[in-house]
Structures are given as C-alpha cells and as structure tokens.
Amino acid sequence: MTDAPAPQRDRTLIVILCVIGALVVIALIVVFTRGAPAQLDASSPEGVVQRYATAVIDGDEDAAMEYLVPELADSCERVDPGVRDLRVTLDSTAEREDTADVRVLISISYDGGLFGSSDYEEEGTFDLVADDGGWLIESAPWPLTICMPAVS
C-alpha cells in the first residue's frame, strides 16, 4: 500500500478569495460610515427645504408642518405622500428679498413588480416666503406634499 500524497491547495484560489473578502469588507465599511449629508443653515431656503424633506421622508408630519406657512398648516387637509423611498438633491436656488424658489431633483424608488424595482427622477420646486428672518414653505413638489389647502 502506497501513501497517496496529500492534495495541494490551489494558492491562486485562496488569494482570489482573500481579495474578494477584503473588497466586501471595505465596501461594507464605506456604506456604513458614509454618514448623513451636511446640515445646511436652518435660516436659509435650502436649509428649510432640507429639514422639511427629511421630516417628510422620516414620516414625521408634525415636524414637517412647522416649515409650512401658517395659512397652509392651519387649514390643512393631510395627504399621505405614499412614497418613502426617495432621495432629494438640491439643484438650484433663486432667492429674492421676500420669496425664494428651491429647485430639487427627486429620485423615487418603488419595490416589487414583475421585473423588480422601479426607479425614476423628477424635478420639483419649493416656493418659500420670508418670515421673521427665516423662510417658510408655501408649496412643495407632490412627492413631498403632506398638506393640501382646504377647499372652501
């Protein structure tokens, strides 16, 4: 009876698996440590839109209502935007003495369906008015609208 030599491990395969494992670990570290976007100045039109959009996406409608003009907030008919998986990116701001327009790009993702998830982007504009050194939202793009004016 002869002793069969022990099978040698393929070192190339081990090296490839180690490299793939290291890339997965690096990718996970990047994903979990990239943090939230920087907070913009709360007294700027962009900062108000950022805080409002964050509140709407988080489902905190009471916090979002604080950024609306009183006429809209007081006579509000609540609307559920129904979309929570979205991302808002600042495009541009046109600021005047007592009004401002903040243009954003809204990326919306829907799960499910026969062919998997569906994504699309649309532009939207927030209309703001000056209020005691700050800004309040007069209207928001539909995916971020939580309050419709009451119909008389």
HELIX and SHEET records of a PDB file:
HELIX    1   1 ARG A   11  THR A   33  1                                  23    
HELIX    2   2 PRO A   45  ILE A   57  1                                  13    
HELIX    3   3 GLU A   61  MET A   65  1                                   5    
HELIX    4   4 PRO A   70  ASP A   74  1                                   5    
HELIX    5   5 TRP A  142  LEU A  144  5                                   3    
SHEET    1   A 2 CYS A  76  ARG A  78  0                                        
SHEET    2   A 2 CYS A 147  PRO A 149 -1                                        
SHEET    1   B 4 LEU A  86  GLU A  95  0                                        
SHEET    2   B 4 THR A  99  TYR A 110 -1                                        
SHEET    3   B 4 SER A 118  ASP A 131 -1                                        
SHEET    4   B 4 GLY A 134  SER A 139 -1                                        
END                                                                             
